[in-house]
């Protein structure tokens, strides 16, 4: 996987996607991801692929220390 983070203007916020604070610890992010992933599969099976792609991308970035630091810096500077 690529280590870069490409953000498109107007793209979703990873923290909002996982419903966690930007100060959330890795174990909180992991738990939120697991709960939301199951919820999407059960409650929204027709649109699960799109929703899961967003959850997976948010999880991938926020659970990688380097990617998260880069994302946070861009987010703070408004360059999402």
Secondary structure, 3 states (H helix, E strand, C coil): CCCCCCCCCCCCCHHHHHCCCCCCCHHHHHHHHHHHHHHHHHHCHHHHHHHHHHHHHHHHHHCCHHHHHHHHHHHHHCCC
